[in-house]
Amino acid sequence: MGKLSINDFETKSKENDGLKFFVTMPDGTPTETYLVLYGLMSDIMTAAHAKYEKSKGTDAEKDAAIDFIATAIKDWNLEEPCTMENKRKLVGGSTTIRSFINRKLTNDRDFFGTGLNPYSKKTDTPNASSGSGSETSEA
């Protein structure tokens, strides 16, 4: 590999644009349903993480964790419109979707094909439970 440019390391635009991941049913059955997720270090997720951090140790922490995970969803092709209320309903009611989103947010290989994960040394992304999915499929 030759000399690299600063531009070769630019990831912010891809994180802000989001990436489409196909999800599976909780039993592993493939679907054509997808979620478009923001990257963990996108502008919207950085702001959501700061809000979550402020809620730690308060009565609002559980709701803030749900909001953090729900905020990661930029769009979807579900029957219902992609509103914050519906995103909260999906994330709050499905441990498999919460886990799927958490895995995608903490695995930059899904976004960039690399191991560049800004939170790889610590586990401070709020996880409001478990599950699966992806443009590589698994929810």
Secondary structure, 3 states (H helix, E strand, C coil): CCCCCHHHHCCHHHHHHCEEEEEECCCCCEEEEEEEECCCCCHHHHHHHHHHHHHCCCCCHHHHHHHHHHHCEEEECCCCCCCHHHHHHHHHHCHHHHHHHHHHHCCCHHHHCCCCCCCCCCCCCCCCCCCCCCCCCCC
